[in-house]
Amino acid sequence: MNFAQISSTLNTALWDTSLATLPRWQAWIIQMLRILIATGRDIAEGMLTLRAMGLVYTTLLSLVPLLAVSFSVLKGFGVHNQVEPMLLSVLDPLGDKGVELTGKIIGFVDNVNVRVLGGLSLVFLFYTVISLMTKIEQSLNSTWRIRGGRNFIQRITEYLSVVMIGPILIFTGVGLTASISTSAVGNALASMEGFGILVYYAGKLASFFLIVGALTFIYVLVPNTRVKLMSAFTGAVVAALLWKLNGKLFALFVAGSTNYSAIYSSFAVVIIFMIWLYLSWLILLIGASVSFYKQNPERTSSRQQVLRLSTRLREKIGLLVMLRIGQSFHYDGEKLTRQSLAKTLDIATEALSLVLQPLEERGLVTLSYDKRPVYLPAKSLEHIRIRDIWDAVRSAEESSYLNPGTVTSDQAVDALLNDINESIYHTVDTKTLLDLVEHSASEQQQSAA
């Protein structure tokens, strides 16, 4: 058996085997292999690394303002002195350079006095913080194949709540772990023969699960879609393991990076810090990719990666989407989220997003400001014409420099297309979404009779 035959056999066993026919443990192993291969494919395609690089740039601009805001919040609770130990812990793999960098960052933060900042400076401070959060959301949305982000009001309220509450939760967790290890009970257990090693590893496990908890929180909260807790937890465990492994390997890299110091002198610490940031963001995005494939196992196959919709499929999905939203609004039924719409139509969320975006851009549907946004008609149903829905989905992804009007054409072709369009418009004539909703209800009544 040659290599090609072996590869074909393995591919068949991995991708064409129905998990439902296998014992649970075998199905779990194959599913995890599929997820890891799909995640590796994402890394090889380069988009994860590209987004990680973009986050490094944004982080360098936003790090000091973010810490300044967090510092101000923590100061109100009297625990602001814990910022430096936390940074030292995070940058521990950088060794002596981590200590040097922490001192410089804390020095910058100390120079930012929020109380004496002018109005414009304060706005810029919060803008840089929100821009970092927006960049993180966009990166995770891309991983989840979500095109639309949160609206401005949601970004302001949710991002600021994370910035304000996040530091408190982090330092509460860190403080709780530290207090357990330094308490009288902890010291007594550590001094007992056989228990010292248990206390040591318990501290390591607590640190690990704090990272898992923080990453799970990010994977659930930040993407503009509903992420199942188990999917987020799976991605968080993988990312936390990579984080720990990266810390060990990076410490070895820093220990042997004397050439960087010789070449770049004092600037070497910045170079090493940027590499560390890049790897950290890449690990975060890898975990998000694992979460996505855990929740959407049908997307692990390479055959499912490229999603294209034909024009007639866009037209049908567009009309069905508007019909379902119109029915929900007109009959005061269950309000529809992106996920419930996708489930109702039995299509992938990514495919639905390709149709929803032009409908939103044309002002035909809108998202509510609820915690779980639902889709609503942007106008009353009698003012939404069927031809407007048709035009919106047919002209999706056209631009001012590439559309039917910019293509060198022929009079015969233009005349034929014009006749086709006029025929379509004549068919729908003055029909509105309200007419479609009422006609659908009438058809259902006749079918039931």
C-alpha positions in Angstrom: 0.0 0.0 0.0 1.6 3.3 -1.1 1.3 6.7 0.6 -1.6 7.9 -1.6 -3.6 4.8 -0.6 -2.8 5.2 3.1 -3.8 8.9 2.9 -7.1 8.1 1.1 -7.9 5.4 3.7 -7.2 7.8 6.6 -9.2 10.5 5.0 -12.2 8.2 4.5 -12.0 7.0 8.1 -11.7 10.5 9.4 -14.2 12.5 7.3 -16.7 9.9 5.9 -17.4 7.9 9.0 -20.7 8.7 10.6 -20.1 9.5 14.3 -23.6 8.3 15.2 -22.6 4.7 14.4 -19.5 4.7 16.6 -19.1 4.2 20.4 -19.1 7.5 22.3 -15.4 7.4 23.0 -14.4 6.7 19.4 -16.8 9.4 18.2 -15.2 11.9 20.6 -11.7 11.1 19.4 -12.6 11.5 15.7 -14.5 14.7 16.5 -11.5 16.2 18.3 -9.2 15.1 15.5 -11.5 16.8 13.0 -11.5 20.0 15.1 -7.7 20.1 15.5 -7.2 19.5 11.7 -9.7 22.2 10.8 -8.0 24.6 13.2 -4.6 23.8 11.8 -6.1 24.5 8.3 -7.2 27.9 9.5 -3.7 28.7 10.8 -2.1 27.5 7.5 -4.4 29.7 5.5 -2.9 32.7 7.3 -6.0 34.6 8.5 -5.6 33.8 12.2 -1.9 35.0 12.1 -2.9 38.1 10.2 -5.6 39.0 12.8 -3.2 38.3 15.6 -0.7 40.8 14.1 -3.4 43.4 13.9 -4.3 42.9 17.5 -0.6 43.4 18.5 -0.6 46.8 16.8 -3.9 47.8 18.5 -2.7 46.5 21.9 0.5 48.6 21.7 -1.6 51.7 21.3 -4.3 50.7 23.8 -2.3 49.0 26.6 -1.5 52.0 28.7 -5.0 53.6 28.5 -6.6 50.2 29.3 -4.4 49.8 32.4 -5.0 53.4 33.4 -8.8 52.9 33.3 -8.5 49.6 35.2 -6.1 51.2 37.6 -8.6 53.9 38.4 -11.4 51.3 39.0 -9.1 49.2 41.2 -8.0 52.3 43.2 -11.6 52.7 44.3 -11.4 49.3 45.9 -8.0 49.8 47.4 -6.3 47.0 45.4 -4.6 49.1 42.7 -1.2 47.9 44.1 -2.0 44.4 42.7 -1.7 45.7 39.1 2.1 45.3 39.1 2.2 41.8 40.5 -0.4 40.7 37.9 1.7 42.1 35.1 4.8 40.4 36.5 2.9 37.1 36.5 1.6 37.5 32.9 5.1 38.6 31.7 6.9 36.0 33.7 8.1 34.0 30.6 10.0 37.2 29.6 12.3 36.7 32.6 14.3 39.8 33.6 13.0 41.6 30.5 9.5 41.1 31.9 10.4 42.9 35.1 12.0 45.7 33.1 8.9 46.1 30.9 6.5 45.9 33.8 8.3 48.8 35.5 8.1 50.9 32.3 4.4 50.2 31.8 3.5 51.0 35.4 5.5 54.2 35.1 3.5 55.2 32.0 0.2 54.3 33.9 1.3 56.4 36.9 1.8 59.4 34.6 -1.8 59.1 33.4 -3.9 61.0 36.0 -7.5 60.5 35.0 -8.7 63.3 37.4 -6.7 66.1 35.7 -7.3 65.0 32.1 -9.2 67.4 29.9 -12.5 66.4 28.2 -10.9 65.7 24.9 -8.1 63.6 26.5 -10.6 61.6 28.5 -12.6 60.9 25.3 -9.4 59.7 23.5 -8.5 57.5 26.5 -11.8 55.7 26.4 -11.8 55.6 22.6 -8.5 53.7 22.5 -9.9 51.2 25.1 -13.1 50.7 23.0 -11.0 50.4 19.8 -9.1 47.5 21.3 -12.3 45.8 22.4 -13.8 46.4 18.9 -10.8 44.9 17.3 -11.0 41.8 19.5 -14.7 41.4 18.7 -14.1 41.8 14.9 -11.4 39.1 15.1 -13.6 36.7 17.0 -16.6 37.5 14.7 -14.4 36.6 11.7 -13.5 33.3 13.4 -17.2 32.6 13.9 -18.0 33.7 10.3 -20.2 36.6 11.5 -20.2 39.6 9.3 -22.2 42.1 11.4 -20.9 43.5 14.7 -22.7 45.1 17.6 -24.2 48.5 17.1 -22.7 51.6 18.7 -24.8 51.7 21.8 -24.2 48.0 22.6 -20.4 48.5 22.1 -20.3 51.4 24.5 -22.4 49.7 27.3 -20.9 46.2 27.0 -17.3 47.1 26.5 -17.2 49.6 29.3 -18.9 47.1 31.6 -16.2 44.6 30.8 -13.5 47.2 31.3 -15.0 48.3 34.6 -16.0 44.9 36.1 -13.4 42.7 34.5 -10.4 44.0 36.6 -12.5 43.5 39.8 -13.3 39.9 38.9 -9.7 39.1 37.8 -8.2 40.4 41.0 -10.9 38.8 43.1 -10.0 35.5 41.6 -6.2 36.1 41.9 -6.7 37.3 45.5 -8.8 34.3 46.4 -6.1 31.9 45.1 -3.4 33.8 46.9 -5.3 33.9 50.2 -6.0 30.2 50.1 -2.3 29.4 49.5 -1.1 31.8 52.3 -3.9 31.1 54.8 -3.3 29.3 58.1 -5.1 26.2 56.8 -3.1 26.3 53.6 0.2 26.7 55.4 -0.7 23.9 57.8 -1.5 21.5 55.0 1.6 22.5 53.1 3.8 21.7 56.2 2.2 18.2 56.6 4.1 15.3 55.1 2.6 14.3 51.8 0.3 17.3 51.6 2.8 19.9 50.5 3.0 18.5 47.0 -0.8 18.4 46.9 -1.1 22.1 47.9 1.5 23.0 45.3 -0.4 21.2 42.4 -3.7 22.6 43.7 -2.3 26.1 43.3 -1.2 25.2 39.8 -4.6 23.8 38.9 -6.3 26.9 40.4 -4.2 29.1 38.2 -4.9 27.0 35.2 -8.7 27.0 35.7 -8.6 30.8 36.3 -7.2 31.1 32.8 -9.8 28.7 31.5 -12.6 30.7 33.2 -11.4 34.0 31.8 -11.1 32.6 28.3 -14.5 30.9 28.5 -16.0 34.3 29.6 -14.3 36.0 26.5 -15.5 33.3 24.1 -19.1 33.5 25.3 -19.4 37.2 25.7 -17.4 38.8 22.9 -18.5 37.2 19.6 -21.8 38.7 18.3 -23.5 35.4 18.3 -24.8 32.8 20.8 -21.9 30.6 21.8 -22.7 27.5 23.8 -21.0 27.2 27.1 -19.5 23.8 26.4 -18.1 24.9 23.1 -16.5 28.0 24.7 -15.1 25.8 27.5 -13.6 23.3 25.1 -11.8 26.2 23.2 -10.7 27.7 26.5 -9.1 24.5 27.7 -7.2 24.1 24.5 -6.1 27.8 24.6 -5.1 27.5 28.3 -2.9 24.4 27.6 -1.3 26.2 24.7 -0.8 29.3 26.9 1.0 27.2 29.6 3.1 25.4 27.0 3.9 28.7 25.3 5.0 30.2 28.6 7.5 27.4 29.1 8.9 27.5 25.6 9.1 31.3 25.5 11.0 31.4 28.7 13.6 29.2 27.0 13.6 31.4 24.0 14.2 34.5 26.1 17.0 32.9 28.0 18.8 32.2 24.7 18.0 35.6 23.1 21.2 37.3 23.9 21.8 38.1 20.2 18.6 40.3 20.3 20.1 42.4 23.2 23.4 42.7 21.4 21.7 43.9 18.2 18.8 46.0 19.5 20.2 47.1 22.9 17.5 48.5 25.1 14.9 48.1 22.3 15.2 44.3 22.5 12.6 44.2 25.3 10.1 45.8 22.9 10.8 43.3 20.2 10.5 40.4 22.6 7.3 41.9 24.1 5.7 42.2 20.6 6.6 38.5 19.8 5.0 37.5 23.2 1.9 39.6 22.4 1.6 38.0 18.9 1.8 34.5 20.3 -0.7 35.3 23.1 -3.3 36.7 20.6 -2.7 33.8 18.2 -3.5 31.4 21.1 -6.7 33.3 21.9 -7.8 33.0 18.3 -6.9 29.3 18.1 -9.1 28.7 21.1 -11.9 30.6 19.4 -11.5 28.5 16.2 -11.7 25.3 18.3 -14.9 26.7 19.9 -16.4 27.4 16.5 -15.7 23.9 15.2 -17.0 22.3 18.4 -20.3 24.1 18.0 -20.4 23.7 14.2 -18.9 20.2 13.5 -20.3 20.2 10.0 -17.8 23.0 9.1 -14.7 21.0 9.9 -14.6 19.3 6.5 -12.6 21.2 3.9 -15.5 20.8 1.5 -17.6 23.1 3.8 -15.1 26.0 4.0 -16.0 28.0 0.9 -19.5 29.2 1.2 -21.1 30.7 -2.0 -24.7 31.4 -2.6 -26.2 31.5 -6.1 -28.4 34.5 -7.1 -31.6 32.4 -7.0 -30.7 31.0 -3.6 -30.1 34.5 -2.3 -33.5 35.6 -3.7 -35.3 32.7 -2.0 -33.5 33.1 1.4 -34.1 36.9 1.3 -37.9 36.5 0.7 -38.1 33.8 3.3 -36.2 35.8 5.9 -38.4 38.9 5.3 -41.5 36.7 5.5 -40.6 35.1 8.8 -39.6 38.4 10.3 -42.8 40.0 9.0 -45.0 37.1 10.4 -43.3 37.4 13.8 -43.9 41.1 13.9 -47.5 41.1 12.4 -48.8 38.3 14.6 -46.7 39.2 17.7 -45.1 35.8 17.6 -41.7 34.7 18.8 -39.0 37.3 18.1 -36.3 35.9 15.9 -32.6 36.1 16.5 -30.0 35.2 13.9 -29.7 31.7 15.3 -33.4 31.1 15.5 -33.8 32.3 11.9 -31.1 30.0 10.7 -32.7 27.1 12.6 -36.2 27.9 11.2 -34.8 28.0 7.6 -32.4 25.0 8.2 -29.4 26.9 6.8 -26.0 27.8 8.2 -25.7 31.0 10.1 -22.9 32.1 7.8 -25.2 31.7 4.8 -28.0 33.6 6.5 -25.5 36.5 7.3 -24.7 36.9 3.6 -28.4 37.7 3.0 -29.2 39.6 6.2 -26.4 42.1 5.6 -27.8 43.7 2.4 -31.3 43.7 3.8 -29.9 45.7 6.8 -27.9 48.0 4.5 -31.1 48.8 2.5 -33.0 49.6 5.6 -35.5 46.7 5.3 -34.7 45.0 8.6 -33.1 46.2 11.8 -31.7 44.7 15.0 -33.2 45.5 18.4 -31.1 46.8 21.3 -32.0 43.9 23.5 -29.4 41.8 25.3 -30.1 39.1 22.7 -30.8 41.3 19.6 -33.8 40.2 17.5 -34.6 41.1 13.9 -37.5 43.5 13.2 -38.9 45.1 10.1 -37.3 48.5 9.7 -40.6 49.9 8.4 -44.3 49.0 8.6 -45.0 45.9 6.5 -47.2 47.8 4.0 -44.3 50.1 3.2 -41.8 47.3 2.4 -42.1 46.5 -1.3 -41.3 43.0 -2.6 -39.3 44.6 -5.4 -37.1 46.3 -2.8 -36.3 43.0 -1.1 -35.6 41.5 -4.6 -33.3 44.3 -5.5 -31.4 44.2 -2.2 -30.4 40.6 -2.4 -29.7 40.6 -6.1 -27.4 43.6 -5.9 -25.5 42.4 -2.8 -21.7 42.9 -2.9 -22.0 45.3 -5.8 -20.0 48.5 -5.5 -19.8 51.9 -7.2 -16.8 50.7 -9.3 -18.2 47.2 -10.2 -21.8 46.9 -11.0 -23.9 46.2 -14.1 -23.6 49.8 -15.2 -19.8 49.8 -15.2 -19.5 46.7 -17.5 -19.0 47.4 -21.2 -22.2 45.9 -22.6 -24.2 45.5 -25.8 -27.6 47.0 -26.6 -29.1 43.7 -27.3 -28.0 42.3 -23.9 -29.2 45.4 -22.1 -32.6 45.2 -23.8 -33.0 41.6 -22.9 -32.1 42.2 -19.3 -34.4 45.1 -19.1 -37.2 43.0 -20.4 -36.5 40.3 -17.8 -36.4 42.9 -15.0 -39.6 44.5 -16.2 -41.3 41.1 -16.3 -40.3 40.5 -12.7 -41.4 43.9 -11.5 -44.7 43.5 -13.4 -45.3 40.2 -11.5 -44.7 41.7 -8.1 -46.1 45.1 -9.2 -47.2 46.9 -6.0 -47.0 43.9 -3.7 -45.7 44.5 -0.2 -44.4 42.4 2.6 -47.8 42.6 4.3 -49.4 41.1 1.2 -46.9 38.2 1.3 -47.5 37.6 5.0 -51.3 37.6 4.5 -51.0 35.3 1.4 -48.9 32.9 3.4 -51.5 32.7 6.2 -54.2 32.1 3.6 -52.3 29.3 2.0 -51.7 27.7 5.4 -55.4 27.8 6.2 -56.3 26.2 2.9 -53.8 23.5 3.4 -55.2 22.8 6.9 -58.8 22.7 5.6 
